[in-house]
Amino acid sequence: MASVARKFHDETAHSPYSVRTSGHTLEWDIKPFPFKVYTDVPAIPLPRDADVVAVPTLEALARPAPPAARLTLPALTALLYYSAGVTKKKSYPGGGEVLFRAAASTGALYQTEVYVIAGEVDGLEAGLYHFCPGDFTLRRLRAGDVRGALAEAAAEPALARRAATVVLTAIYWRNTWKYQARGYRHLFWDSGTMLANTLAVGDALGLAPRVVTGFVDAEVNHLLGVDASREAALELVPIGPEGAAAPAVGALAPIAHEVMPLSSDEVDYPALREIHAASALASAADVVAWRRATPPPRREPRGPLVALPDPPRDSLPLGEAIQRRGSTRRFSHAPISAAQLSAALWAGTRPIPADVPDGLVDLYLIVNAVEGVTPGAYVYWPGAGLELIRAGDFRRESAYLTLEQPLGGDAAAVLYFLAPLDDLLAASGDRGYRLANLQAGVAGGRAYLAAYATGFGASGLTFYDADVVRFFAPHAAGRDAIFVTALGRASGARDDVLLSKTISAPARRT
Ligand SMILES: Cc1cc2nc3c(=O)[nH]c(=O)nc-3n(C[C@H](O)[C@H](O)[C@H](O)COP(=O)(O)O)c2cc1C
């Protein structure tokens, strides 16, 4: 019998037919508010002079800084700001305004919410906090040290010893308002682009971040006090040094804080709740089994490889690259250098420190305009080079594959993340679906960072599922398209405004 994830994936695939017959229209009257605001607990302002992350971006991606002896509030603030903070503002005629964030997010809808379970943070009492990027504050939802409960829910004793854990959740309706059930994929793409920032900044600050993907879903949702039919925990990221283990706290009382409604009405997408429930873990034993699953074997190149040069030696400071990052809205046809392409490919395939193996997504690409690289379709082999599948000018095809969006055709190169989905689901069960989308999202987020740090632009893109696999056939047989990122040089200036003073980071635009 087909898994729930396979059925969900196929039923939410884009094709020219599905796009033209969808009939979905955006109901602006009920567009969800982009910030979660708890209204019954006081806001704790975060320091505006938090750490500026000055480590060169490619260095932060290459190796972690020496471990920090303490987790301080300024370091935690920097991590939150560069993961989820408001970095730019765009005003529209008629009064509309979008507040853009540190990490890219489908449709600028920002359904990823951030919580902190703090134990040993200098300058912050122990407790469960929600981070609101809108007013740049924390609000405490539980008092006291609840790391022991988190460690149990994740079957991971180290979480009771680490200074704090950041928890990413998603509020479904914020994304399904536009993208309907397919939005489930976006929860992982977008928490992935955010994690790319969280991991890089955490490593730059010596906080040893690590992604925990296995946990008893209901227990973590209960700890956070979220309404699990609308919002759910996706990933946990322990940060900071290990100290004495937090005491066991037993069963936690329920919490139900008041929250500002997102909109006057909501639409439920049962298919999304169904795949999330099917991919949930019910017990600590399930979590252990999830971590022990053997992933599908990695593949080997089938033909000669074209070597790429090393990435550029210099890259912007990480904080500045994140502050400047913004999805390119129009690419010129100007080429990027082979070293710049190399930086994005290298960054996108860096290991992900996590409780489960990485490397589940393969990186296919179309090269349209990269100096010294023959235009064509390729597969990238990390550390080795490019395997040519087919030479040719594929600008028309790369625009078509990305849902007929010009960005895909105008880009210098387009990265297609493909995963052996059936093999992965057979090995790991339906939760493997979350993981494939997450790993592709992290890879795309890291490609964004490398692009902005080395002087070019990027944009995440959606795609025609089956056509992508067909384009890379027969090489891509047995794989599914998971996520796409376009790279290139921007045409014209952006029309949004960099907000420089949220924390004291530089805000220059070249
Ligand atoms: C997973 C993902 C998919 C995206 N897909 C598209 C797309 O299909 N077309 C597009 O124009 N932009 C796409 N984007 C870019 C978003 O619209 C953009 O991230 C969002 O508007 C926030 O703006 P910023 O990235 O400039 O901060 C995507 C971004 C992500 C992270």
The ligand as a MOL file (V3000), in Angstrom:
LIG
                    3D

  0  0  0     0  0            999 V3000
M  V30 BEGIN CTAB
M  V30 COUNTS 31 33 0 0 0
M  V30 BEGIN ATOM
M  V30 1 C 10.9280 27.6090 -0.2770 0
M  V30 2 C 10.7770 28.8620 -1.0820 0
M  V30 3 C 10.0890 28.8460 -2.2970 0
M  V30 4 C 9.9400 30.0200 -3.0240 0
M  V30 5 N 9.2900 29.9900 -4.2330 0
M  V30 6 C 9.2000 31.1280 -4.9660 0
M  V30 7 C 8.5970 31.1190 -6.2560 0
M  V30 8 O 8.1440 30.0790 -6.7340 0
M  V30 9 N 8.5640 32.2800 -6.9450 0
M  V30 10 C 9.0710 33.4410 -6.4470 0
M  V30 11 O 9.0090 34.4660 -7.1220 0
M  V30 12 N 9.6630 33.4800 -5.2230 0
M  V30 13 C 9.7320 32.3580 -4.4810 0
M  V30 14 N 10.3440 32.3790 -3.2400 0
M  V30 15 C 10.8500 33.6410 -2.6890 0
M  V30 16 C 9.8760 34.1990 -1.6390 0
M  V30 17 O 8.7960 34.8120 -2.2920 0
M  V30 18 C 10.6160 35.1700 -0.7310 0
M  V30 19 O 11.5030 34.4350 0.0690 0
M  V30 20 C 9.6820 35.9520 0.1680 0
M  V30 21 O 8.8970 36.8540 -0.5800 0
M  V30 22 C 10.4650 36.7080 1.2190 0
M  V30 23 O 11.3200 37.6290 0.6000 0
M  V30 24 P 12.8930 37.6450 0.7630 0
M  V30 25 O 13.3920 36.2690 0.4610 0
M  V30 26 O 13.3540 38.6760 -0.2130 0
M  V30 27 O 13.2040 38.0320 2.1720 0
M  V30 28 C 10.4800 31.2180 -2.5150 0
M  V30 29 C 11.1730 31.2140 -1.2960 0
M  V30 30 C 11.3260 30.0470 -0.5960 0
M  V30 31 C 12.0870 30.0610 0.7020 0
M  V30 END ATOM
M  V30 BEGIN BOND
M  V30 1 1 1 2
M  V30 2 1 2 3
M  V30 3 2 2 30
M  V30 4 2 3 4
M  V30 5 1 4 5
M  V30 6 1 4 28
M  V30 7 2 5 6
M  V30 8 1 6 7
M  V30 9 1 6 13
M  V30 10 2 7 8
M  V30 11 1 7 9
M  V30 12 1 9 10
M  V30 13 2 10 11
M  V30 14 1 10 12
M  V30 15 2 12 13
M  V30 16 1 13 14
M  V30 17 1 14 15
M  V30 18 1 14 28
M  V30 19 1 15 16
M  V30 20 1 16 17
M  V30 21 1 16 18
M  V30 22 1 18 19
M  V30 23 1 18 20
M  V30 24 1 20 21
M  V30 25 1 20 22
M  V30 26 1 22 23
M  V30 27 1 23 24
M  V30 28 2 24 25
M  V30 29 1 24 26
M  V30 30 1 24 27
M  V30 31 2 28 29
M  V30 32 1 29 30
M  V30 33 1 30 31
M  V30 END BOND
M  V30 END CTAB
M  END
